[in-house]
Amino acid sequence: MLLGGRLLEGFRVDPPRVLYRRFARREHAESFAHGNFRMKNLLHYREHSDPSRRDELEGVTSIRAEGERVVIRSKKTGKPVFEGVVSGNIHQQTVDPERYFISCFSTECKTSHRKWGSWVVALHEPEALFREMSLETPSGFTLLWGPVEYSEVPTHHSCLDKQDSWRRKRMSYSDESEFRLVLHVADGQLRSSDEFTLVAAMKTGETEVFQDL
């Protein structure tokens, strides 16, 4: 059974005071530090050429539900469209994953993250920046942010209520300590490219570039 999780409107969780982003090349780190946020959609990460960044189940959550009684209601009418005992796990997939463009940060600067590059951008007080960026986001685009939730197969049916599978990953990725800035693109605004670049007006002291060898 495949369920579609919809956009969780207004999902914004306060980030820590510092977020980190790694790059293999200094010029890319400096471009980011100057406010060029290059964002790729969820489908891109399912097919990423770098195995350390690829996740074939990006945007998909499995929920252990075998033997559980489940009621699924229509979003339009509120009436049940399915009611019964589930014979297997439920797979919840983000609806239109090509519409979710993400910029990936880490909440920690770890040596294990050096595989992504030695050049690090530290983003200080990111909440203020994200809120300023959200005010500049034009109609048809929504800016969200929050930590990635790591888990094995969840067991409680309330997982279906969160409708935020865009920020879920398997426990095997938990060392990433990931925090996501997400741009959701509405109907009529989507381009053929899997990439968007947001340009932010950075203030002095908001970013710091250093090399972690």
C-alpha positions in Angstrom: 0.0 0.0 0.0 1.4 3.4 -0.9 0.3 6.5 0.9 1.1 10.1 -0.1 2.3 12.4 2.6 1.4 16.0 1.8 3.4 19.2 2.6 3.4 20.1 6.2 2.5 23.7 6.0 4.6 26.0 8.1 6.9 23.3 9.3 9.8 25.2 10.9 11.9 23.9 13.7 14.4 26.2 15.3 17.9 25.3 14.2 20.9 25.3 16.6 23.0 28.5 16.7 25.5 27.1 14.2 25.0 24.8 11.2 27.8 23.4 9.0 28.0 22.7 5.3 30.9 20.9 3.6 32.4 21.3 0.2 35.2 19.6 -1.8 36.2 22.9 -3.4 37.0 26.2 -1.8 35.3 28.3 -4.5 32.0 26.4 -3.9 32.3 27.0 -0.1 32.9 30.7 -0.7 30.0 31.0 -3.1 27.8 29.4 -0.5 29.1 31.7 2.2 28.2 34.7 0.0 24.6 33.6 0.0 24.2 31.3 -3.1 22.2 28.3 -1.8 22.2 25.7 -4.5 19.4 23.2 -3.8 18.7 19.8 -5.4 15.4 17.9 -5.3 14.7 14.6 -3.5 14.9 12.6 -6.7 18.4 13.8 -7.3 19.6 12.3 -4.0 17.9 8.9 -4.9 20.2 8.8 -7.9 23.3 10.6 -6.7 26.6 9.5 -8.2 28.4 9.7 -4.9 27.5 6.6 -2.8 28.1 8.6 0.4 25.3 11.0 -0.5 22.9 8.6 -2.4 19.8 7.3 -0.7 17.5 5.3 -2.9 14.7 5.7 -0.3 15.0 9.4 0.0 11.5 10.7 0.8 10.1 7.3 1.5 9.2 6.0 5.0 8.3 2.4 5.9 5.9 1.9 8.8 5.6 -1.5 10.5 1.9 -2.1 10.4 1.4 -5.8 9.9 -1.6 -6.9 11.9 -2.6 -3.3 12.8 -6.1 -2.0 12.3 -5.9 1.1 10.0 -8.5 3.7 8.9 -7.6 5.9 5.9 -9.9 8.9 5.3 -10.4 11.0 2.2 -8.8 14.4 2.4 -11.8 15.9 0.6 -14.7 14.3 2.4 -13.3 12.9 5.6 -15.0 9.6 4.9 -13.1 6.3 5.2 -11.6 5.0 2.0 -10.0 2.0 3.7 -10.7 0.3 7.0 -9.3 -3.0 8.0 -6.3 -5.0 9.2 -3.1 -4.4 7.3 -1.3 -7.5 6.0 2.1 -5.9 5.6 4.2 -2.8 6.1 2.9 0.6 4.9 5.2 2.7 2.6 4.6 6.4 2.9 6.1 8.4 0.0 6.4 12.2 -0.3 4.0 13.3 -2.9 5.8 14.9 -5.9 9.3 14.5 -4.5 10.6 16.5 -7.5 8.9 19.6 -5.9 11.1 19.4 -2.7 14.5 21.1 -3.1 16.8 20.7 -0.2 20.0 22.3 1.2 21.7 19.9 3.6 23.5 21.0 6.7 25.0 19.2 9.7 24.4 20.2 13.3 27.9 19.1 14.1 31.3 19.4 12.5 32.6 15.8 12.7 35.8 14.1 11.3 33.5 11.5 9.8 32.0 14.2 7.6 35.4 14.9 5.8 34.3 12.4 3.1 32.1 15.3 1.8 35.0 17.7 1.6 37.5 19.6 3.7 36.1 23.0 3.2 33.5 24.0 5.8 31.0 26.9 6.0 29.8 27.6 9.4 26.4 29.4 9.3 25.9 31.4 12.5 22.4 32.2 13.9 20.7 30.5 10.9 17.2 30.9 12.2 17.2 34.7 11.6 18.5 34.2 8.1 16.0 31.5 7.3 13.1 33.7 8.4 14.4 36.6 6.4 14.7 34.3 3.3 11.1 33.1 3.9 9.8 36.6 3.8 11.4 37.1 0.4 10.1 33.8 -1.0 7.7 34.7 -3.9 4.2 33.3 -4.3 4.2 29.6 -5.3 7.2 28.8 -3.2 7.3 27.8 0.5 10.5 27.7 2.6 10.6 25.1 5.4 13.3 23.9 7.7 13.9 21.2 10.3 16.1 18.4 11.6 16.1 15.0 9.8 14.5 12.3 11.9 16.3 9.0 11.8 14.7 5.7 12.7 14.4 2.1 11.8 10.9 1.0 10.7 8.5 3.0 13.0 5.8 1.0 14.7 3.2 3.5 15.7 0.4 4.4 13.3 0.7 8.1 14.3 3.7 8.3 12.0 1.1 8.7 9.2 -0.2 11.9 10.8 3.1 13.7 10.6 3.1 13.9 6.8 6.7 15.0 6.7 8.6 12.1 5.0 10.8 14.7 3.2 12.8 14.9 6.5 13.1 11.2 7.3 16.0 8.9 6.8 17.1 5.4 7.9 19.0 5.0 11.1 22.1 4.0 9.1 22.4 7.7 8.1 22.2 9.1 11.7 25.9 10.0 11.8 25.1 12.8 9.3 23.3 14.8 12.0 21.4 16.5 9.2 19.3 19.7 9.3 17.5 20.6 6.1 16.4 23.9 4.5 13.6 23.0 2.0 12.1 24.9 -0.8 8.7 23.5 -1.9 7.7 24.5 -5.4 3.9 24.7 -6.2 2.1 23.8 -9.4 3.1 26.0 -12.4 6.5 27.0 -10.9 8.4 23.7 -11.5 11.1 23.7 -14.2 12.7 20.8 -16.0 15.9 21.2 -14.0 16.5 19.3 -10.7 18.2 22.4 -9.2 17.2 25.8 -7.8 19.5 28.5 -6.4 18.3 30.8 -3.7 20.3 34.0 -3.3 20.4 35.4 0.3 21.7 38.8 1.4 24.4 37.7 4.0 25.4 40.0 6.8 28.9 40.4 8.1 29.8 37.6 10.5 26.9 35.3 9.5 29.3 32.8 7.8 32.8 31.5 8.4 34.8 29.5 5.9 37.6 27.2 7.2 39.4 24.1 6.2 39.0 20.9 8.3 41.9 18.5 7.4 
